Amino acid sequence: MEIFKHLERYGYEQLVICHDQASGLKAIICIHDTTLGPALGGTRMWKYASEDEAIWDALRLARGMSYKNAAAGLNLGGAKAVIIGDSKTDKSEALFRAFGRFVQSLNGRYITAEDVGTCMEDMDYIRMETNYVAGLGSVAGSSGDPSPITAYGTWKGIKACAKEVWGTDSLEGKSVAVQGLGHVGYTLCKHLHEEGANLIVTDINAENVSRVVKDFGATAVKLNEIYGVNCDIFTPCALGAIINDETIPQFKCRIIAGAANNQLKEERHGDILTSKGILYAPDFIINAGGVINVADELQEGGYNRNRAMHKVETVYDNIEKVIAISKRDNIPTYKAADILAEERIEVIRKVKKTLLPCG
């Protein structure tokens, strides 16, 4: 692995290898960029096939958080942590407290939160060793489960896309194919149903499908059929890399906009969507509601739900900004999203060149 070449190429600041023999902790903390402020990003627990795979995942995810936080207008940098282990069998109080001490050792450069394989209860253990953690379960004034807020922001982003394509952001009568009906997907279906959209849904979990069919009158299809259904909007809320060489020829929609992470298998797939006249809402722009909500915990005075929800509504505006940059530079929206983030980071970096004396 040529780690330093990769760090230099993409402007990473720090890679921390964490090991605690007593608890069995093996973790990596990656801080990508702190231009905008302390780096916020969740802790993922995953049974990686190798240590190299874990390191590369931390690097990839940390850079993504820099872009997500910057584009969302947060005064926070980007980072990510990964813990090597099986989240079903390897969790313990000792493991997360050991990890919390490593977070504390960074003295505020990194603020952690929950991610894939971790939950609010795990964050509570981390909180026993450090204050640099958000998304807590038991602490008064915490933001709680981010899923409903992610769904709300995604709904707002879909409406912004609809306005661009059809001249109105109303989703009444629109056919929306939703892939993935977990916490985010279910709540998003609720918003769409209440606005009068017609839902076509699928999920690996049959109970999730039955619930949405029962509650919202959705039409269920098989897992692999969702890509080819006739719909106005395709909304991925489950797996990543679902926009690929196999699925793109099947799409019969005008918009792809959903909460799933890393939807493009390769960047060129974003180019293909543009050539087909499909408007793609970049995932780290449209699914930023969760991190916006968690970040509100860091405000002076603690979490304020009304303030957080008001900020989450700016996902609509950020989708509009991405579309505007796409038109301005004649580039696909996935590239425009990167530019939105990079332009904000760069302008704040220039602002910070002025020395402020300590004290």
Secondary structure as GFF3:
##gff-version 3
##sequence-region A 1 359
A	DSSP	alpha_helix	3	10	.	.	.	ID=ss1
A	DSSP	beta_strand	14	20	.	.	.	ID=ss2
A	DSSP	beta_strand	25	33	.	.	.	ID=ss3
A	DSSP	beta_strand	39	40	.	.	.	ID=ss4
A	DSSP	beta_strand	43	46	.	.	.	ID=ss5
A	DSSP	alpha_helix	51	71	.	.	.	ID=ss6
A	DSSP	beta_strand	77	84	.	.	.	ID=ss7
A	DSSP	alpha_helix	93	105	.	.	.	ID=ss8
A	DSSP	beta_strand	110	111	.	.	.	ID=ss9
A	DSSP	alpha_helix	120	127	.	.	.	ID=ss10
A	DSSP	alpha_helix	147	166	.	.	.	ID=ss11
A	DSSP	beta_strand	175	179	.	.	.	ID=ss12
A	DSSP	alpha_helix	183	194	.	.	.	ID=ss13
A	DSSP	beta_strand	198	202	.	.	.	ID=ss14
A	DSSP	alpha_helix	206	216	.	.	.	ID=ss15
A	DSSP	beta_strand	219	220	.	.	.	ID=ss16
A	DSSP	three_ten_helix	223	228	.	.	.	ID=ss17
A	DSSP	beta_strand	233	236	.	.	.	ID=ss18
A	DSSP	three_ten_helix	248	250	.	.	.	ID=ss19
A	DSSP	beta_strand	255	256	.	.	.	ID=ss20
A	DSSP	alpha_helix	267	275	.	.	.	ID=ss21
A	DSSP	beta_strand	279	280	.	.	.	ID=ss22
A	DSSP	alpha_helix	283	286	.	.	.	ID=ss23
A	DSSP	alpha_helix	289	295	.	.	.	ID=ss24
A	DSSP	three_ten_helix	296	298	.	.	.	ID=ss25
A	DSSP	alpha_helix	305	312	.	.	.	ID=ss26
A	DSSP	alpha_helix	314	329	.	.	.	ID=ss27
A	DSSP	alpha_helix	333	351	.	.	.	ID=ss28
###
